Amino acid sequence: MIGQGLLSTFLATAAWQYGAARVDSASAGVFINIEPLIGATLGIGLFGDPVGWPVLLGGMLIVLGSIVVVRGERPNASHAADATHGLSMD
């Protein structure tokens, strides 16, 4: 039980904090949405969970949505300077 607590709580939190310190929050937040896709993939691979069109459609939507968000978060040069100082021109 201690091993489960260490692996599922401590190591997961430590890995998240390590990654979050190295990328901006918008990019890091996208990966929260990928977690169900990873869980479904592991369930299919490890436990033989059935794969149907809802799982495939959901997986494609998760990936597509993540790509859209990451590409949409790239600031241009003028907004990048404002974002660093907490100013918004919008």
FENWOHU-V20806 format. One record per residue. N is the residue number from 0. RES is the residue in three letters. SS is DSSP state (hx for helix, st for strand, lp for the rest). BURIAL is 1 if it has 9 or more other ideal C-beta (glycine too) atoms within 8 Angstrom, else 0. D_LAST is the distance of its C-alpha to the last C-alpha in Angstrom with 1 decimal. Layout:
N/RES/SS/BURIAL/D_LAST, N/RES/SS/BURIAL/D_LAST
//
This chain:
0/MET/lp/0/50.7, 1/ILE/hx/0/49.6, 2/GLY/hx/0/48.8, 3/GLN/hx/0/46.6, 4/GLY/hx/1/44.7, 5/LEU/hx/1/44.2, 6/LEU/hx/1/43.1, 7/SER/hx/0/40.9, 8/THR/hx/0/39.3, 9/PHE/hx/0/39.7, 10/LEU/hx/1/39.4, 11/ALA/hx/1/36.5, 12/THR/hx/0/34.5, 13/ALA/hx/0/35.5, 14/ALA/hx/0/34.4, 15/TRP/hx/0/31.0, 16/GLN/hx/0/30.5, 17/TYR/hx/0/31.7, 18/GLY/hx/1/29.3, 19/ALA/hx/1/26.3, 20/ALA/lp/0/27.0, 21/ARG/lp/0/26.8, 22/VAL/lp/0/23.6, 23/ASP/lp/0/20.0, 24/SER/hx/0/19.6, 25/ALA/hx/0/17.7, 26/SER/hx/1/20.6, 27/ALA/hx/1/23.2, 28/GLY/hx/0/22.1, 29/VAL/hx/1/22.8, 30/PHE/hx/1/26.4, 31/ILE/hx/0/27.0, 32/ASN/hx/1/26.8, 33/ILE/hx/1/29.5, 34/GLU/hx/0/31.9, 35/PRO/hx/1/33.5, 36/LEU/hx/1/34.0, 37/ILE/hx/0/35.9, 38/GLY/hx/0/37.9, 39/ALA/hx/1/38.9, 40/THR/hx/1/39.9, 41/LEU/hx/1/42.0, 42/GLY/hx/1/43.5, 43/ILE/hx/1/44.6, 44/GLY/hx/0/45.9, 45/LEU/hx/0/47.6, 46/PHE/hx/0/48.7, 47/GLY/lp/0/49.1, 48/ASP/lp/0/46.6, 49/PRO/lp/0/46.6, 50/VAL/lp/0/44.0, 51/GLY/lp/0/43.1, 52/TRP/hx/0/40.6, 53/PRO/hx/0/38.3, 54/VAL/hx/1/38.2, 55/LEU/hx/1/37.6, 56/LEU/hx/0/34.9, 57/GLY/hx/1/33.1, 58/GLY/hx/1/33.3, 59/MET/hx/0/31.9, 60/LEU/hx/0/29.0, 61/ILE/hx/1/28.3, 62/VAL/hx/1/28.4, 63/LEU/hx/0/26.4, 64/GLY/hx/1/23.6, 65/SER/hx/1/23.6, 66/ILE/hx/0/23.4, 67/VAL/hx/0/20.5, 68/VAL/hx/1/18.5, 69/VAL/hx/1/19.6, 70/ARG/hx/0/18.9, 71/GLY/hx/0/15.4, 72/GLU/lp/1/14.6, 73/ARG/lp/0/15.4, 74/PRO/lp/0/12.6, 75/ASN/lp/0/13.2, 76/ALA/hx/0/14.5, 77/SER/hx/0/11.6, 78/HIS/hx/1/9.4, 79/ALA/hx/1/12.7, 80/ALA/hx/0/13.5, 81/ASP/hx/1/10.5, 82/ALA/hx/1/11.1, 83/THR/hx/0/14.7, 84/HIS/lp/0/14.3, 85/GLY/lp/0/12.1, 86/LEU/lp/0/9.2, 87/SER/lp/0/5.5, 88/MET/lp/0/3.8, 89/ASP/lp/0/0.0
//
